[in-house]
Amino acid sequence: MQSLSLGMAKTRGAVAMQILLTLVSPVTAASAVPLSNSPGSTSIFSPVSTPADSIFGLSLFVLAVTGVIFAIVFTLLVYSAVKFRKRADDDGREPPQIYGSNQLELAWTVIPVLVVVVLFLATARVIHGVQDARRPPGTIEVKVVGHQFWWEYRYPQFGFVTANELHVPVSDPKQPTPTFLTLLSADTDHSFWVPRLAGKTDLIPNHPNTMWIDPRQTGLYLGQCAQYCGTQHAKMLLRVYVESRPDFDHWVETQRQSVAANAPQDASAAEGRRVFETTACINCHAVKGTVANGRFGPDLTHLMSRDTLASGAAPNTPENLRLWIQNPDAIKPGSLMPAMNLTDQEFDQLTAYLLTLR
Amino acid sequence: MASDSIPISGSIRLPQGAGTTWLETLHRWVITVDHKKLGLMYIGYALMFLVIGGIEATIMRIQLAVPHAHFVSPEVFNRMFTMHGTTMIFFVAMPILFGFANYLVPLMIGARDMAFPRLNAWSFWMTAFGGLLLYFSFVGGDGLYGAGSAPDVGWWAYAPLTSLAFSKGHSTDFWTIALLVSGFGSIGTAINILATIISMRCRGMTLGKMPLLAWLNLVMSGMVLLAVSPLTAAQIMLMIDRYLGGHFFDTQAGGSATIWMHFFWIFGHPEVYVLIIPAFAFVSEIVPVFSRKAIFGYPVMVAATVGIGFVSLSVWAHHMFTIGMASYSNAFFVLTTMAVGVPTGIKIFNWLGTMWGGKIRYATPMLFCIGFLFQFLIAGLTGIMLASAPLDWQLGGSYFVVAHFHYVIVGGILFALFGAFYYWYPKMTGRMLDERLGKWHFWLFLIGFHLTFDFMHIPGILGMPRRIYTYEPGRGWEMWNLIVTIGVLFQIVAILCFVFNLINSYFRGAPAGNDPWDAWTLDWSTSSPPLAYNFAAIPEVKSRRPLWDLKHPEDPDWKYE
């Protein structure tokens, strides 16, 4: 119960809740625990950011209330199903016919109404806390644009664009530096869901939304698109890197730079750049400081600073990179990146060029 | 059995019908306007689609049993979940419940047929045609773009994925028109059921003396009228967008994606109650008979149903908590959604009150109803969790929600339906379903259901979204998905038991007699199966349980009601 007790230490009646929780959904609790600390965890029960935290607290309260209701009604049902079964020595007469009871009906109307009022108030408090939060000074602003099937991140405060891997600074609760995300879509509906940081919010074309996170622990937090957006909805993965402030500032500095204007040293890479800039690549991709300024696909200026390709679908290794250019369907069938019919040599040169985009 | 004591038998001599070659039999079924034959056709048609929808679900579960599986391509998987959802809601649940309503409502209110028999036939054939049209998309969906394909936009078909820019070919058109056509059928049936219940009740049957099944179907039909119409309107708007240059949902030209969501869910949420209320109706008939007690709190049950009907019209946006509505809008829909839990809870307590102090016979229909009660309780409670908007921000769109609504639809509606099959099959065919096989069916399905849908909650809590054709290893989802898939195997075996039982018992089942369960409503007073005219003489009733009055002249219900 490590992860659960961690969150509940703040909650009154933690012990009672813990018992209830274990009663109601033993499997759920058991499964959430061992995973909470593993790097791949996307459990809603191991929050590291205020919105996810307050939802976690509310979920324990709601679980406790519904758990009590479940225990009572379940017991009554089992009791009556067993106690009032027809016995072997039944006399064959009909039982006394009872048509109803106003007192009972009143009781099981009024009590649920009161329960609903309590649950509603607890819920409304969290809704207000999360949705109506203000931006403190020092807030990081990121514009998230959902695309079929990848994420574009714009940092207007710093003036650069990147893709698929979101970097945010860790937020100190005493002096919070939350990140506010403005959610936009370039095509269909998407949804931004990193369970350990916050609940999901949809990215809907013509309908800008906002959400915020203030992660209090550095690390990598995973998630993925949670609104069906087309063929490759499944591999529209989310990676949020929460970094210490110096690391984040360093990352920002790197991302702001253009690619060195002088041509790459390596001849193969130089040739690759020529291939890149004279084929359809630049219709969709941008490399800051060169003629490539397409916006349909991910910005490649600092491609090699990213751990993954194809919105998290594959690790960013030279082999995967080459395979991805040559045949995107091998990694992500149905992705909108076309397979370019180039020669093997050109693929090698192109890969060599992209490997210089650090 | 007490069937001898019922005076409402007798027969009317009818002119001999046409011959009995298979062609003539087929012809009689195709041209029939008899509510019983139409009811059976609805049920048979829906069972066929139940199997098809089940196969689609099985394909998805095989694909998801392990991470990074290659059983089907993403395109096929997306078609499978679109077709599974559309099929199960529009071509299984709705028609099968309409089928039972068609068959039972006139019998229970002492009428000889529905109010509009020909509208009834028209409605059935519209629904049937809609289903065939949907499945024709497998052949014609891509139109000029190549080989056939089914729609792959999800059963909510959120804009703008359905616009021509993102959905080429005709698969979305098949989906749209199939739902339009079957929607007309649903509206026709709803009008028919309303008119029948309002104007065709036998003498003495005031609204307050109607069987609960009739009451609940009355409410259901009213809701169908209110819910299906917006869907139909939205489908027409979508077609205008796609082919006449409209921009209702075309976000690239300033249209609104959220408007489609509102249209869809103002249909979609009442629809859930359209499906569950007839299931409540079955339980409200079966539980009293097998507990040997009158239904507890009849007027409150009626009031609760009407209450659910009204409140459920104001809860739709709880499907949209994540689309960025204002905090006060979210709060409003939290309140209305939680409020629906109150009348629903009242119903559970009243069924409990009915069982309390009774002598419960655990025949198969009652077993399924007990399963219903437990599972619906859990489904209701996970519903309360999801009604709390912040929890929905985490759990909405995840496998938790998938588990929740399958708990409602399979654990609730389908269990009640199976109960109804075992309960009314003797009336419909004159033969009993085999009890031993029925118990195998029940226990296997119960195990399979819980393996699949209990464990399906967990990957949702662990962050697994729905509608993904594959998933990454290492997030703790693997084991749960495997268990979920294993549960499907049990369900398949259980369904095979059921289908075999349906067919085998038709030929070899024990004769049922008029009233095998010693029941109390008018449907059990006539022969099994009832003749075309249902009742030789239109009955007259004095209470909600006319057959109880006949069987217990010393202590009739009408003294107390």
Interface residues (C-beta under 8 A of the other chain):
Chain A: S25 V27 T28 S31 A32 P34 L35 S38 G40 S41 T42 S43 I44 F45 P51 A52 S54 I55 L58 S59 V62 L63 T66 I69 F70 V73 F74 L76 L77 S80 A81 F84 R85 K86 R87 D90 E94 P95 P96 Q97 I98 Y99 G100 S101 L104 E105 W108 T109 P112 V113 V116 L119 F120 A122 T123 A124 V126 I127 H128 V130 Q131 D132 Q148 L183 D187 T188 D189 S191 W193 P195 A198 G199 K200 T201 D202 I204 P205 N206 H207 N209 T210 L222 G223 Q224 C225 A226 Q227 Y228 C229 G230 T231 Q232 H233 A234 K235 L237 P333 G334
Chain B: S73 P74 E75 N78 D152 G154 Y158 A159 P160 L161 A165 F166 T251 Q252 G254 G255 S256 A257 T258 S291 R292 K293 A294 F296 G297 Y298 P299 V300 T322 I323 G324 A326 S327 N330 A331 V334 L335 M338 A339 G341 V342 G345 I346 I348 F349 N350 L352 G353 M355 W356 G357 G358 K359 I360 R361 Y362 I370 L373 F374 L377 I378 L381 T382 I384 M385 S388 A389 P390 L391 D392 W393 Q394 L395 G396 G397 S398 D454 F455 H457 I458 I461 L462 G463 M464 P465 R466 R467 I468 Y469 T470 Y471 E472 G474 R475 G476 W480 H552 D555 D557 Y560 E561
